[in-house]
Amino acid sequence: MAEDTLTAENMEQRPAARPPIEVGGDWRSRRTFAIISHPDAGKTTLTEKLLLRGGAIRMAGAVRARGERRRTRSDWMAIERERGISVSSTVMRFERDGLVFNLLDTPGHEDFSEDTYRTLSAVDSAIMVIDAAKGIESQTRKLFEVCRLRDIPIVTFVNKIDREGRHPFELLDEIESSLALDAAPIVWPVGMGADFHGAFDFRDNTLIASRETNGDGAVTHRFKGLEDPALEKHVSGPVLSEFREQAALAREGYSAFDVEQFRAGHLTPVVFGSALRDTSVEEVLGLIAGQAPPPRPQPSTNGTVAPDANAVSGFVFKVQANMDPNHRDRIAFLRLCSGHFRRGMKLKHVRTGKTVAVQSPVLFFGQDRHIADEALAGDVIGVPNHGTLRVGDTLSEDSAIRFTGLPSFAPEVLRRVLHGDASKVKAVRQALEDLAEEGLVQVLRPLTGGHWIVGVVGVLQLDVLTSRIAGEYNAEIVLEPVPYQTARWVASKSGEVALDAFKAENRGSLAEDRDGRLVFLARNPWDLDNTMKRYPEIVFRDTCELVG
């Protein structure tokens, strides 16, 4: 594969004098993090502003802007730009102050939660974005629980305080009560909505004055404390009085920030701000840089793998086909967990036992990429391949390492695939296999019948499926309803005899996934429950772990 070059559009968006990305420092200089939120909380806007602050782009792409300005760097797929939503995880790498940041942008829509869950397995910290008017919403809560399973440290950003919203104390209490997480307010709002004047950083008594701007964003002023009379020059009387009262109560009534509690996943620093108006974005990035952990040990079948281990190792948490439609490429996103990777290294593909020479690894900036000569623990590199690597696979110099913890979820929406054009059957099947490798859909082959069935977690994934097959493979498909509502992986508790009997009696409701695992297709919840009672020796799983 040829190395990618900067296009005219890329050059306009990036600083002209920015040097090529180099490995730099050691693994302790890495900060690999994700941003999680409910749709429309402002995640994509915050992502763009963080990239702007990190010097990675010159102009943040506004999701609601028109034309060229609407092309955010993190949302690069056609359907993302058309709908103004994120449907696929991307990696944005940038450097600042001697640190290398790997920002993994995740889909906010719940229909793409499986991609997000897997991406969260590859990060060491996360930023949780909350809409000040809506508080903690359903998808935010689900993603938080995924972070909790891995004790991922979370920085909370309460966004849109430049609009009318809920009381800050109400939002803090909701974080503590519904998430069972201690909240430590660090940056407090100075007014909200029409009275919004900015935010105040308790750590150094700095006012981020949103009404005073320069070429670099909001102007900041440092004071001696909350009662400093100089504040009166920047904040109107009624707003200042209320702010001082609230800020004093917040500092006394909630937890003080403790870095050890934060890194253990028990406490979250809370920053109030506005991504759209670039208020408190710098403070959020500062928390990731200064307080979030460097690469953490990763779980494997042989115990945890430390980032300072000598052997190079990593796991594939995502596969993306056709990032460059001109080359029909296929990129496996590899999170490096240990060692010092160098281009051309030969690593063991643990699932197959074969040796893979990684000749053209790439570093990402959304859809753009650069050849990577080196990489360290915490970095995410792309490994071009032709279907060899799957989600969950381990690449390592040590063949005994097999990383764990990447989930696959049973589909809740099922459709039969009909080919719109008989001459395109081969193209459609190739497309389905490619997109199944990505994790966008699950492809099930019924034990009886010729048409494949696709399964997804949310119906919007079906729109993405048909759109991508049409745009990337020049083929049309028709998705037909099937008499099934859900699926479960099945296995026997007592051996092959029980499983063979189950297969013989339920052949019309069985299929195999792409790895040959047996799947039971249930017509409805009652059918599933009844079948489980009839076959107590059979295990019905709604998740399976991807271990390669």
PAPA-343326 format. One line per field, with one value per residue (C-alpha): residue number from 1; residue in one letter; x, y, z. Coordinates in steps of 0.5 Angstrom, whole numbers, plus 500, padded with zeros to 3 digits. Layout:
i = NUM, ...
aa = A, ...
xx = X, ...
yy = Y, ...
zz = Z, ...
***
This chain:
i = 1, 2, 3, 4, 5, 6, 7, 8, 9, 10, 11, 12, 13, 14, 15, 16, 17, 18, 19, 20, 21, 22, 23, 24, 25, 26, 27, 28, 29, 30, 31, 32, 33, 34, 35, 36, 37, 38, 39, 40, 41, 42, 43, 44, 45, 46, 47, 48, 49, 50, 51, 52, 53, 54, 55, 56, 57, 58, 59, 60, 61, 62, 63, 64, 65, 66, 67, 68, 69, 70, 71, 72, 73, 74, 75, 76, 77, 78, 79, 80, 81, 82, 83, 84, 85, 86, 87, 88, 89, 90, 91, 92, 93, 94, 95, 96, 97, 98, 99, 100, 101, 102, 103, 104, 105, 106, 107, 108, 109, 110, 111, 112, 113, 114, 115, 116, 117, 118, 119, 120, 121, 122, 123, 124, 125, 126, 127, 128, 129, 130, 131, 132, 133, 134, 135, 136, 137, 138, 139, 140, 141, 142, 143, 144, 145, 146, 147, 148, 149, 150, 151, 152, 153, 154, 155, 156, 157, 158, 159, 160, 161, 162, 163, 164, 165, 166, 167, 168, 169, 170, 171, 172, 173, 174, 175, 176, 177, 178, 179, 180, 181, 182, 183, 184, 185, 186, 187, 188, 189, 190, 191, 192, 193, 194, 195, 196, 197, 198, 199, 200, 201, 202, 203, 204, 205, 206, 207, 208, 209, 210, 211, 212, 213, 214, 215, 216, 217, 218, 219, 220, 221, 222, 223, 224, 225, 226, 227, 228, 229, 230, 231, 232, 233, 234, 235, 236, 237, 238, 239, 240, 241, 242, 243, 244, 245, 246, 247, 248, 249, 250, 251, 252, 253, 254, 255, 256, 257, 258, 259, 260, 261, 262, 263, 264, 265, 266, 267, 268, 269, 270, 271, 272, 273, 274, 275, 276, 277, 278, 279, 280, 281, 282, 283, 284, 285, 286, 287, 288, 289, 290, 291, 292, 293, 294, 295, 296, 297, 298, 299, 300, 301, 302, 303, 304, 305, 306, 307, 308, 309, 310, 311, 312, 313, 314, 315, 316, 317, 318, 319, 320, 321, 322, 323, 324, 325, 326, 327, 328, 329, 330, 331, 332, 333, 334, 335, 336, 337, 338, 339, 340, 341, 342, 343, 344, 345, 346, 347, 348, 349, 350, 351, 352, 353, 354, 355, 356, 357, 358, 359, 360, 361, 362, 363, 364, 365, 366, 367, 368, 369, 370, 371, 372, 373, 374, 375, 376, 377, 378, 379, 380, 381, 382, 383, 384, 385, 386, 387, 388, 389, 390, 391, 392, 393, 394, 395, 396, 397, 398, 399, 400, 401, 402, 403, 404, 405, 406, 407, 408, 409, 410, 411, 412, 413, 414, 415, 416, 417, 418, 419, 420, 421, 422, 423, 424, 425, 426, 427, 428, 429, 430, 431, 432, 433, 434, 435, 436, 437, 438, 439, 440, 441, 442, 443, 444, 445, 446, 447, 448, 449, 450, 451, 452, 453, 454, 455, 456, 457, 458, 459, 460, 461, 462, 463, 464, 465, 466, 467, 468, 469, 470, 471, 472, 473, 474, 475, 476, 477, 478, 479, 480, 481, 482, 483, 484, 485, 486, 487, 488, 489, 490, 491, 492, 493, 494, 495, 496, 497, 498, 499, 500, 501, 502, 503, 504, 505, 506, 507, 508, 509, 510, 511, 512, 513, 514, 515, 516, 517, 518, 519, 520, 521, 522, 523, 524, 525, 526, 527, 528, 529, 530, 531, 532, 533, 534, 535, 536, 537, 538, 539, 540, 541, 542, 543, 544, 545, 546, 547, 548
aa = M, A, E, D, T, L, T, A, E, N, M, E, Q, R, P, A, A, R, P, P, I, E, V, G, G, D, W, R, S, R, R, T, F, A, I, I, S, H, P, D, A, G, K, T, T, L, T, E, K, L, L, L, R, G, G, A, I, R, M, A, G, A, V, R, A, R, G, E, R, R, R, T, R, S, D, W, M, A, I, E, R, E, R, G, I, S, V, S, S, T, V, M, R, F, E, R, D, G, L, V, F, N, L, L, D, T, P, G, H, E, D, F, S, E, D, T, Y, R, T, L, S, A, V, D, S, A, I, M, V, I, D, A, A, K, G, I, E, S, Q, T, R, K, L, F, E, V, C, R, L, R, D, I, P, I, V, T, F, V, N, K, I, D, R, E, G, R, H, P, F, E, L, L, D, E, I, E, S, S, L, A, L, D, A, A, P, I, V, W, P, V, G, M, G, A, D, F, H, G, A, F, D, F, R, D, N, T, L, I, A, S, R, E, T, N, G, D, G, A, V, T, H, R, F, K, G, L, E, D, P, A, L, E, K, H, V, S, G, P, V, L, S, E, F, R, E, Q, A, A, L, A, R, E, G, Y, S, A, F, D, V, E, Q, F, R, A, G, H, L, T, P, V, V, F, G, S, A, L, R, D, T, S, V, E, E, V, L, G, L, I, A, G, Q, A, P, P, P, R, P, Q, P, S, T, N, G, T, V, A, P, D, A, N, A, V, S, G, F, V, F, K, V, Q, A, N, M, D, P, N, H, R, D, R, I, A, F, L, R, L, C, S, G, H, F, R, R, G, M, K, L, K, H, V, R, T, G, K, T, V, A, V, Q, S, P, V, L, F, F, G, Q, D, R, H, I, A, D, E, A, L, A, G, D, V, I, G, V, P, N, H, G, T, L, R, V, G, D, T, L, S, E, D, S, A, I, R, F, T, G, L, P, S, F, A, P, E, V, L, R, R, V, L, H, G, D, A, S, K, V, K, A, V, R, Q, A, L, E, D, L, A, E, E, G, L, V, Q, V, L, R, P, L, T, G, G, H, W, I, V, G, V, V, G, V, L, Q, L, D, V, L, T, S, R, I, A, G, E, Y, N, A, E, I, V, L, E, P, V, P, Y, Q, T, A, R, W, V, A, S, K, S, G, E, V, A, L, D, A, F, K, A, E, N, R, G, S, L, A, E, D, R, D, G, R, L, V, F, L, A, R, N, P, W, D, L, D, N, T, M, K, R, Y, P, E, I, V, F, R, D, T, C, E, L, V, G
xx = 500, 503, 504, 498, 500, 497, 491, 490, 484, 488, 494, 488, 486, 493, 499, 503, 510, 507, 513, 511, 509, 515, 515, 518, 519, 517, 511, 509, 508, 502, 495, 490, 483, 476, 470, 463, 456, 449, 447, 447, 451, 456, 462, 464, 464, 469, 473, 474, 476, 481, 484, 484, 487, 492, 495, 492, 488, 487, 479, 475, 469, 462, 457, 452, 456, 455, 459, 467, 466, 462, 467, 469, 476, 473, 467, 469, 464, 459, 453, 456, 457, 450, 447, 451, 452, 458, 457, 464, 470, 476, 483, 486, 493, 497, 502, 503, 508, 512, 506, 503, 495, 491, 484, 479, 473, 467, 459, 454, 448, 446, 445, 453, 454, 458, 463, 464, 464, 470, 474, 473, 477, 483, 483, 486, 481, 475, 472, 464, 460, 454, 449, 447, 440, 439, 444, 446, 442, 441, 447, 451, 449, 451, 457, 459, 458, 462, 468, 466, 467, 475, 476, 477, 478, 473, 473, 466, 465, 458, 457, 453, 453, 452, 445, 439, 440, 439, 442, 450, 448, 443, 447, 453, 448, 445, 453, 454, 447, 446, 453, 455, 461, 464, 464, 470, 468, 474, 471, 465, 460, 460, 452, 448, 444, 443, 448, 453, 460, 465, 468, 472, 478, 478, 485, 489, 483, 483, 477, 475, 472, 468, 465, 473, 476, 482, 485, 486, 479, 477, 481, 483, 484, 488, 485, 487, 481, 473, 473, 478, 475, 478, 473, 467, 471, 469, 463, 456, 454, 448, 451, 458, 454, 450, 457, 461, 455, 455, 462, 464, 458, 461, 468, 466, 460, 463, 470, 476, 480, 485, 489, 489, 482, 481, 485, 482, 475, 472, 472, 471, 473, 468, 469, 463, 464, 462, 465, 462, 464, 471, 470, 474, 476, 483, 482, 479, 485, 490, 486, 488, 495, 497, 492, 490, 494, 499, 498, 495, 497, 492, 488, 490, 489, 496, 495, 496, 501, 505, 506, 514, 514, 520, 516, 512, 504, 497, 490, 486, 480, 477, 477, 475, 474, 475, 477, 481, 476, 481, 485, 480, 484, 483, 486, 486, 486, 492, 492, 500, 500, 507, 514, 517, 514, 519, 516, 518, 517, 515, 510, 506, 499, 496, 490, 493, 500, 503, 508, 506, 511, 508, 511, 507, 504, 500, 498, 492, 489, 481, 481, 488, 494, 502, 507, 509, 516, 516, 510, 510, 505, 499, 499, 494, 497, 493, 496, 494, 491, 487, 482, 487, 486, 480, 477, 480, 486, 493, 499, 505, 513, 510, 506, 503, 499, 492, 489, 481, 476, 473, 465, 461, 453, 448, 444, 437, 435, 435, 434, 434, 439, 436, 441, 438, 442, 444, 450, 452, 452, 459, 460, 455, 458, 464, 461, 458, 464, 468, 463, 462, 470, 469, 464, 458, 454, 454, 453, 449, 448, 442, 443, 437, 435, 440, 439, 444, 441, 445, 444, 445, 444, 440, 436, 440, 446, 442, 442, 449, 450, 446, 449, 456, 455, 452, 457, 463, 462, 457, 452, 444, 441, 434, 433, 427, 424, 425, 420, 426, 427, 433, 439, 443, 450, 449, 453, 452, 454, 454, 458, 456, 451, 446, 448, 447, 440, 438, 441, 436, 430, 431, 435, 430, 431, 439, 445, 452, 456, 462, 467, 462, 459, 452, 446, 439, 434, 428, 422, 420, 422, 417, 420, 427, 425, 421, 427, 431, 427, 426, 433, 437, 443, 444, 447, 444, 449, 447, 455, 461, 468, 473, 480, 485
yy = 500, 507, 512, 517, 524, 531, 534, 541, 540, 537, 543, 548, 545, 543, 548, 549, 548, 542, 537, 529, 525, 522, 517, 521, 520, 514, 510, 515, 520, 517, 519, 515, 517, 517, 522, 519, 522, 521, 524, 532, 533, 536, 531, 532, 540, 538, 533, 539, 544, 539, 538, 546, 546, 541, 544, 539, 543, 550, 551, 547, 544, 546, 540, 545, 549, 549, 547, 546, 548, 542, 537, 536, 532, 526, 525, 523, 518, 520, 518, 522, 528, 527, 526, 530, 524, 520, 512, 510, 510, 514, 516, 523, 523, 530, 532, 538, 540, 533, 529, 524, 524, 519, 521, 515, 519, 514, 514, 517, 514, 508, 504, 504, 502, 496, 499, 504, 499, 495, 502, 503, 497, 501, 507, 509, 515, 518, 525, 524, 530, 532, 537, 542, 542, 535, 532, 524, 521, 514, 512, 516, 512, 505, 508, 510, 503, 500, 505, 502, 495, 497, 502, 507, 514, 519, 527, 530, 536, 539, 542, 548, 552, 558, 556, 556, 549, 545, 548, 546, 543, 539, 536, 534, 531, 527, 525, 522, 519, 515, 514, 512, 517, 522, 529, 534, 541, 544, 549, 553, 556, 564, 565, 561, 562, 570, 571, 567, 570, 564, 559, 560, 555, 553, 551, 557, 562, 564, 567, 564, 570, 568, 575, 577, 574, 574, 570, 564, 564, 566, 571, 569, 573, 571, 573, 572, 568, 569, 575, 579, 586, 586, 580, 586, 589, 583, 580, 584, 585, 580, 575, 575, 575, 569, 566, 567, 564, 558, 557, 557, 552, 547, 548, 546, 541, 536, 532, 535, 533, 527, 524, 517, 516, 519, 514, 508, 510, 513, 520, 525, 532, 536, 542, 546, 550, 551, 547, 551, 558, 555, 556, 551, 546, 548, 546, 539, 538, 540, 534, 529, 531, 532, 528, 522, 516, 514, 507, 502, 494, 490, 484, 477, 470, 470, 475, 483, 485, 491, 497, 497, 489, 488, 484, 488, 486, 489, 487, 489, 493, 495, 493, 499, 497, 502, 508, 510, 507, 508, 503, 498, 498, 494, 497, 493, 498, 496, 498, 497, 495, 494, 494, 499, 497, 498, 498, 492, 488, 480, 479, 473, 472, 469, 466, 463, 461, 465, 470, 477, 482, 489, 493, 499, 501, 507, 513, 516, 523, 521, 519, 521, 517, 517, 511, 510, 508, 507, 506, 505, 502, 507, 508, 506, 504, 501, 495, 494, 487, 483, 480, 476, 480, 481, 484, 481, 478, 479, 481, 479, 477, 473, 467, 466, 473, 473, 479, 479, 483, 485, 484, 482, 482, 478, 482, 485, 486, 481, 482, 477, 479, 479, 481, 486, 484, 477, 479, 483, 476, 476, 483, 483, 477, 480, 486, 483, 479, 485, 489, 483, 483, 491, 489, 493, 487, 480, 475, 469, 463, 459, 451, 451, 456, 460, 467, 470, 474, 480, 482, 489, 492, 498, 499, 505, 500, 497, 504, 505, 498, 499, 506, 503, 497, 502, 507, 502, 496, 499, 494, 494, 490, 489, 487, 483, 482, 475, 472, 472, 478, 476, 471, 467, 463, 456, 451, 445, 444, 436, 435, 434, 429, 434, 439, 434, 433, 440, 441, 436, 438, 446, 446, 451, 456, 455, 459, 459, 466, 467, 463, 457, 458, 456, 461, 460, 465, 466, 469, 473, 473, 468, 463, 464, 463, 457, 454, 455, 452, 446, 445, 446, 443, 448, 455, 461, 467, 474, 476, 473, 475, 476, 473, 472
zz = 500, 498, 504, 504, 503, 505, 501, 500, 505, 510, 509, 510, 517, 519, 522, 516, 520, 524, 523, 522, 528, 531, 537, 542, 550, 553, 554, 560, 555, 552, 554, 551, 552, 549, 550, 551, 552, 550, 543, 542, 548, 544, 544, 537, 538, 544, 540, 535, 540, 544, 537, 536, 543, 542, 535, 531, 526, 525, 525, 529, 524, 527, 526, 525, 520, 512, 506, 508, 515, 516, 515, 522, 522, 527, 522, 516, 513, 508, 512, 518, 514, 512, 518, 523, 528, 529, 527, 527, 532, 529, 532, 533, 535, 537, 541, 546, 551, 550, 551, 545, 546, 542, 542, 541, 538, 539, 536, 541, 538, 542, 536, 535, 542, 541, 537, 543, 548, 544, 543, 551, 552, 549, 553, 559, 561, 559, 558, 560, 557, 560, 557, 563, 561, 561, 566, 565, 560, 558, 553, 558, 564, 559, 557, 564, 566, 561, 564, 571, 569, 567, 573, 567, 570, 568, 567, 567, 563, 564, 557, 554, 561, 556, 555, 561, 564, 571, 577, 578, 585, 582, 577, 582, 586, 580, 578, 585, 586, 580, 578, 585, 584, 588, 584, 585, 582, 579, 574, 576, 572, 573, 571, 566, 560, 559, 565, 563, 564, 564, 569, 575, 576, 583, 583, 581, 582, 575, 571, 564, 561, 556, 554, 553, 547, 543, 537, 542, 545, 552, 556, 563, 569, 576, 582, 590, 591, 591, 595, 591, 589, 582, 580, 580, 574, 570, 573, 574, 581, 581, 578, 582, 588, 587, 584, 590, 594, 590, 589, 597, 598, 592, 595, 602, 600, 595, 595, 594, 588, 589, 584, 587, 588, 580, 577, 581, 578, 585, 584, 578, 577, 574, 569, 567, 561, 553, 548, 543, 546, 548, 555, 560, 554, 556, 563, 561, 556, 562, 567, 561, 561, 568, 572, 567, 568, 562, 559, 564, 565, 560, 562, 559, 560, 563, 568, 567, 562, 564, 559, 561, 559, 554, 549, 544, 545, 543, 541, 535, 538, 531, 524, 518, 511, 506, 509, 503, 497, 492, 495, 498, 504, 510, 517, 524, 529, 534, 541, 543, 551, 552, 548, 543, 536, 530, 523, 520, 526, 526, 531, 532, 530, 536, 534, 528, 530, 524, 524, 521, 519, 520, 514, 513, 520, 520, 525, 525, 524, 523, 516, 514, 516, 516, 516, 523, 524, 531, 537, 544, 549, 549, 542, 537, 530, 524, 521, 513, 512, 507, 512, 516, 523, 527, 532, 539, 535, 539, 536, 540, 541, 546, 543, 550, 551, 549, 551, 554, 555, 548, 548, 542, 544, 541, 536, 537, 530, 525, 517, 511, 506, 499, 493, 489, 483, 481, 478, 485, 489, 490, 491, 497, 500, 500, 503, 509, 510, 511, 515, 519, 521, 523, 528, 524, 523, 525, 519, 521, 516, 517, 518, 513, 507, 503, 504, 510, 516, 519, 526, 529, 536, 533, 527, 525, 523, 518, 514, 515, 512, 506, 505, 505, 501, 496, 496, 497, 493, 488, 490, 492, 498, 500, 508, 509, 516, 519, 524, 529, 534, 538, 538, 543, 542, 545, 548, 552, 559, 558, 552, 544, 545, 549, 543, 538, 540, 541, 534, 531, 534, 533, 526, 523, 528, 528, 525, 525, 526, 522, 527, 526, 533, 534, 534, 536, 533, 538, 535, 541, 549, 551, 545, 548, 555, 554, 550, 555, 560, 555, 555, 562, 559, 554, 555, 552, 552, 550, 550, 548, 549, 543, 545, 539
***
